[in-house]
Amino acid sequence: MLKNLSVHQVFIVIHLLSALLTVIPRAGASKACRLGYKALCSFTPYGTLILLALAGLHLYLHLRAATQKAA
């Protein structure tokens, strides 16, 4: 199963998991994020948006490679 994953699919999963981790609340954070609470990443929501954009980019690249491979 893992042999069938492309590099883009691996990066999509990594970026989505990282985006999810950025919004997790953490009481021990040094400062509050822009959303008004202390998150695991104080750069939330900007870091989250960047990671989601990177996941979208890899999704686009994966779909483009898959269509070129099929043609």
Biotite code that builds the C-alpha atoms (Angstrom):
import biotite.structure as struc

atoms = struc.array([
    struc.Atom([0.000, 0.000, 0.000], chain_id="A", res_id=1, res_name="MET", atom_name="CA", element="C"),
    struc.Atom([2.728, 2.492, 0.881], chain_id="A", res_id=2, res_name="LEU", atom_name="CA", element="C"),
    struc.Atom([4.616, 1.712, -2.310], chain_id="A", res_id=3, res_name="LYS", atom_name="CA", element="C"),
    struc.Atom([1.750, 3.191, -4.334], chain_id="A", res_id=4, res_name="ASN", atom_name="CA", element="C"),
    struc.Atom([1.966, 6.624, -2.658], chain_id="A", res_id=5, res_name="LEU", atom_name="CA", element="C"),
    struc.Atom([3.538, 9.418, -4.625], chain_id="A", res_id=6, res_name="SER", atom_name="CA", element="C"),
    struc.Atom([5.759, 12.060, -3.094], chain_id="A", res_id=7, res_name="VAL", atom_name="CA", element="C"),
    struc.Atom([2.957, 14.586, -3.502], chain_id="A", res_id=8, res_name="HIS", atom_name="CA", element="C"),
    struc.Atom([0.507, 12.409, -1.571], chain_id="A", res_id=9, res_name="GLN", atom_name="CA", element="C"),
    struc.Atom([2.983, 12.104, 1.299], chain_id="A", res_id=10, res_name="VAL", atom_name="CA", element="C"),
    struc.Atom([3.439, 15.879, 1.397], chain_id="A", res_id=11, res_name="PHE", atom_name="CA", element="C"),
    struc.Atom([-0.337, 16.422, 1.282], chain_id="A", res_id=12, res_name="ILE", atom_name="CA", element="C"),
    struc.Atom([-0.747, 14.301, 4.401], chain_id="A", res_id=13, res_name="VAL", atom_name="CA", element="C"),
    struc.Atom([2.191, 15.986, 6.167], chain_id="A", res_id=14, res_name="ILE", atom_name="CA", element="C"),
    struc.Atom([0.922, 19.489, 5.394], chain_id="A", res_id=15, res_name="HIS", atom_name="CA", element="C"),
    struc.Atom([-2.646, 18.701, 6.451], chain_id="A", res_id=16, res_name="LEU", atom_name="CA", element="C"),
    struc.Atom([-1.509, 17.154, 9.732], chain_id="A", res_id=17, res_name="LEU", atom_name="CA", element="C"),
    struc.Atom([0.774, 20.107, 10.386], chain_id="A", res_id=18, res_name="SER", atom_name="CA", element="C"),
    struc.Atom([-2.061, 22.542, 9.657], chain_id="A", res_id=19, res_name="ALA", atom_name="CA", element="C"),
    struc.Atom([-4.234, 20.690, 12.138], chain_id="A", res_id=20, res_name="LEU", atom_name="CA", element="C"),
    struc.Atom([-1.499, 20.795, 14.773], chain_id="A", res_id=21, res_name="LEU", atom_name="CA", element="C"),
    struc.Atom([-1.076, 24.559, 14.472], chain_id="A", res_id=22, res_name="THR", atom_name="CA", element="C"),
    struc.Atom([-4.570, 25.271, 15.804], chain_id="A", res_id=23, res_name="VAL", atom_name="CA", element="C"),
    struc.Atom([-4.381, 23.043, 18.896], chain_id="A", res_id=24, res_name="ILE", atom_name="CA", element="C"),
    struc.Atom([-4.671, 25.095, 22.104], chain_id="A", res_id=25, res_name="PRO", atom_name="CA", element="C"),
    struc.Atom([-1.716, 24.945, 24.486], chain_id="A", res_id=26, res_name="ARG", atom_name="CA", element="C"),
    struc.Atom([-1.715, 26.665, 27.848], chain_id="A", res_id=27, res_name="ALA", atom_name="CA", element="C"),
    struc.Atom([2.084, 26.732, 28.002], chain_id="A", res_id=28, res_name="GLY", atom_name="CA", element="C"),
    struc.Atom([2.454, 28.742, 24.794], chain_id="A", res_id=29, res_name="ALA", atom_name="CA", element="C"),
    struc.Atom([4.552, 31.879, 25.042], chain_id="A", res_id=30, res_name="SER", atom_name="CA", element="C"),
    struc.Atom([1.901, 34.205, 23.608], chain_id="A", res_id=31, res_name="LYS", atom_name="CA", element="C"),
    struc.Atom([-1.603, 34.221, 22.193], chain_id="A", res_id=32, res_name="ALA", atom_name="CA", element="C"),
    struc.Atom([-2.128, 33.732, 18.491], chain_id="A", res_id=33, res_name="CYS", atom_name="CA", element="C"),
    struc.Atom([-4.119, 36.091, 16.253], chain_id="A", res_id=34, res_name="ARG", atom_name="CA", element="C"),
    struc.Atom([-7.265, 34.081, 16.964], chain_id="A", res_id=35, res_name="LEU", atom_name="CA", element="C"),
    struc.Atom([-7.100, 35.169, 20.606], chain_id="A", res_id=36, res_name="GLY", atom_name="CA", element="C"),
    struc.Atom([-5.991, 32.010, 22.387], chain_id="A", res_id=37, res_name="TYR", atom_name="CA", element="C"),
    struc.Atom([-2.680, 30.359, 23.168], chain_id="A", res_id=38, res_name="LYS", atom_name="CA", element="C"),
    struc.Atom([-2.153, 27.830, 20.389], chain_id="A", res_id=39, res_name="ALA", atom_name="CA", element="C"),
    struc.Atom([0.598, 25.325, 19.760], chain_id="A", res_id=40, res_name="LEU", atom_name="CA", element="C"),
    struc.Atom([1.743, 27.671, 16.992], chain_id="A", res_id=41, res_name="CYS", atom_name="CA", element="C"),
    struc.Atom([1.661, 31.368, 17.800], chain_id="A", res_id=42, res_name="SER", atom_name="CA", element="C"),
    struc.Atom([1.683, 32.075, 14.046], chain_id="A", res_id=43, res_name="PHE", atom_name="CA", element="C"),
    struc.Atom([-1.881, 30.682, 13.743], chain_id="A", res_id=44, res_name="THR", atom_name="CA", element="C"),
    struc.Atom([-3.916, 31.310, 11.494], chain_id="A", res_id=45, res_name="PRO", atom_name="CA", element="C"),
    struc.Atom([-1.262, 32.419, 9.016], chain_id="A", res_id=46, res_name="TYR", atom_name="CA", element="C"),
    struc.Atom([0.803, 29.256, 9.391], chain_id="A", res_id=47, res_name="GLY", atom_name="CA", element="C"),
    struc.Atom([-2.332, 27.189, 9.004], chain_id="A", res_id=48, res_name="THR", atom_name="CA", element="C"),
    struc.Atom([-3.265, 28.967, 5.771], chain_id="A", res_id=49, res_name="LEU", atom_name="CA", element="C"),
    struc.Atom([0.249, 28.570, 4.396], chain_id="A", res_id=50, res_name="ILE", atom_name="CA", element="C"),
    struc.Atom([0.236, 24.844, 5.157], chain_id="A", res_id=51, res_name="LEU", atom_name="CA", element="C"),
    struc.Atom([-3.205, 24.423, 3.581], chain_id="A", res_id=52, res_name="LEU", atom_name="CA", element="C"),
    struc.Atom([-1.988, 26.282, 0.486], chain_id="A", res_id=53, res_name="ALA", atom_name="CA", element="C"),
    struc.Atom([1.033, 23.969, 0.273], chain_id="A", res_id=54, res_name="LEU", atom_name="CA", element="C"),
    struc.Atom([-1.255, 20.938, 0.572], chain_id="A", res_id=55, res_name="ALA", atom_name="CA", element="C"),
    struc.Atom([-3.400, 22.380, -2.229], chain_id="A", res_id=56, res_name="GLY", atom_name="CA", element="C"),
    struc.Atom([-0.330, 22.921, -4.383], chain_id="A", res_id=57, res_name="LEU", atom_name="CA", element="C"),
    struc.Atom([0.786, 19.331, -3.913], chain_id="A", res_id=58, res_name="HIS", atom_name="CA", element="C"),
    struc.Atom([-2.735, 18.111, -4.653], chain_id="A", res_id=59, res_name="LEU", atom_name="CA", element="C"),
    struc.Atom([-2.713, 20.081, -7.910], chain_id="A", res_id=60, res_name="TYR", atom_name="CA", element="C"),
    struc.Atom([0.731, 18.720, -8.829], chain_id="A", res_id=61, res_name="LEU", atom_name="CA", element="C"),
    struc.Atom([-0.337, 15.171, -8.012], chain_id="A", res_id=62, res_name="HIS", atom_name="CA", element="C"),
    struc.Atom([-3.492, 15.422, -10.129], chain_id="A", res_id=63, res_name="LEU", atom_name="CA", element="C"),
    struc.Atom([-1.563, 16.975, -13.009], chain_id="A", res_id=64, res_name="ARG", atom_name="CA", element="C"),
    struc.Atom([1.051, 14.203, -12.894], chain_id="A", res_id=65, res_name="ALA", atom_name="CA", element="C"),
    struc.Atom([-1.672, 11.559, -12.760], chain_id="A", res_id=66, res_name="ALA", atom_name="CA", element="C"),
    struc.Atom([-3.443, 12.953, -15.818], chain_id="A", res_id=67, res_name="THR", atom_name="CA", element="C"),
    struc.Atom([-0.185, 13.204, -17.761], chain_id="A", res_id=68, res_name="GLN", atom_name="CA", element="C"),
    struc.Atom([0.673, 9.632, -16.812], chain_id="A", res_id=69, res_name="LYS", atom_name="CA", element="C"),
    struc.Atom([-2.739, 8.409, -18.009], chain_id="A", res_id=70, res_name="ALA", atom_name="CA", element="C"),
    struc.Atom([-2.458, 10.212, -21.350], chain_id="A", res_id=71, res_name="ALA", atom_name="CA", element="C"),
])
